[in-house]
Amino acid sequence: MSKDADDKPHALPPVDNTVAVALDYDPHTADEAPRVIAKGKGYVAQRILEIAFDKGIKVREDADLAQMLTAVDVDSEIPIEAYLAVAEILAYVYKANNQLPPTPQGGA
């Protein structure tokens, strides 16, 4: 059975040019920055995006940030140079999910 592209909720970019980075962040551990939990190019990036779309995870396109984060080892914290861009993405995700960001432990 074939499925029309219009039936898909998201159009995926061409595989050969695709770069994807998945981040994880627990706001309850205020002493830790977001971590890179997956990254890849081409087919691997395509799979990261497919998994995110299938799980309803919000995806934000930012080619410059993705390129910067591909240099970070998996299971490592993001570099300080990426904090502002990642904070903007987290704000976008909270807004898209109609949630307020959680207050970190020890926060006021």
N, C-alpha and C positions, 0 to 999 in steps of 0.2 A: 504494500500500500504506500503510495507516495503522499507527501504532505506539501502543500503550497507554502512558499516562503512567507506569505501573508498570515498564515496561521500561527507562525512563531511570534512570541511577544518581543523578541529582540533580534535584530539583524547582526550577525557576527561578521567581523572584518575578514578580509582575505587571510588565509592561514599564514602565508609566507611573510607578511608584514606585521603580524600580531605579536605584541609583547604584553604580558600580564603579570601582575604581582598581587598576591593575596596577603592581607595584613590581619593580625589578631591584636586586640587590645582589651585589657581588663582594667576598667577605671578604678577598681577597688585596690589595685596595687599601684598606688600613686608614684612609687619610686621606680617604676618601669615604664619605658616608652613602648609604643606599638612595635610588634615584631613581624618580620617577614616570615610567613609560614609556607608560602609556595611562590615559585616564579618560573617563568619559562618564555620561550619564543616559539613561533611557528605552531606546530601541532600541540605541544604542551600548553602553550598559552591559550589555544582554542579550547582545550579540555578544562582548564581553570575557569574560563568564562562560561562554558556550558554548565559546569557544576554549580557555579554561582547563580546563573539564571534559573536552573532547575530547583535550587533551594530557596529562591526568592531573595537572594542576597543582593543588595543594592550595589551597582557597579558604576564607577565614575571614570570617564575617559580623561586622562591627563598624560599625554605622551612624554613630556619632559620629566615628570615625577616617576613614571614607570621606568624610563631609562636610568634615572638616578638609582632607583631601588633595585634594579637588576644587578647592581654591583654589590649589594648587601648579601651576605651569606644567609641561607635559610636558617631559621631559628635564632636570628640576631636582631637586636634592636635597630630601629631606623636611625640614620645619622641626624644630628641636630639640624643640619641644613634642610631636612625634609619636614621638620616639626610643623611649621606654619601651613604648608600645603596639606599635610595629613590632618591637621586640626580642622581645616576647612572641609575636607572630605568627611570627617567624623560629624561635623555640624550638619552637613548635607544629609548624611545617613539618618541622624536623629530626626531631622525635620521631615524627611521623606517617610519615616516610620511614625510620625506624629508623636514623638517621645521627647522628653527632656533628658539631657545628658545626666547620668548618675553623678552624685557628688562623691569624689574620692574619699577613702578612709582618712580621717583626721582633718577633712576639709571643713570649712565654716559654712 
